[in-house]
Amino acid sequence: MTTILLLFIFGIVLLVLDLFVPGIILSTAGTLAFLAGTARAFTEYGIGGGLLAFAIGAVLLTVALYIEYWVLPKTRIGKKFFLHAAVDGTSQAPLAQSSALSGREAMALTPLMPSGQIEIDGQRYEALSLDGHVAMGARLKVTGQQNFSLTVTKLP
């Protein structure tokens, strides 16, 4: 009986520690401890004892997860561990806006070897030079779009 109880407590501790340690190792070990406790209960006490241990383990697990994911995030300490804000940004301009830039003049903000940053009307864009190396500050012309960047050529 003591072994079963210790396995359940060990499983709960590992599942709680999983909140603070990245990865899946602790949660897997906690789950395996619960299963080992349940299996031990089945072998020592038969079907009735095993089902009772399984029910107790399920209740303990439910209470631990409730505290960890619903109560803890509302505490002062828990607010430091959980993300409460959403990021409402994009990594690049929408496709329609990027295609409208074709034929526009740009300036190289970084050297393009062959990719780098360009500026069009005060906006930064990723660019790929079709002419190879382009020095910083060079005047460029947008010729199209490739994957997630604009393609540019040097202006004379």
Secondary structure, 3 states (H helix, E strand, C coil): CHHHHHHHHHHHHHHHHCCCCCCCHHHHHHHHHHHHHHHHHHHHHHHHHHHHHHHHHHHHHHHHHHHHHHHHHHCCCHHHCCCCCCCCCCCCCCHHHHHCCCCCEEEECCCECCEEEEEECCEEEEEEECCCCECCCCEEEEEEEECCEEEEEECC
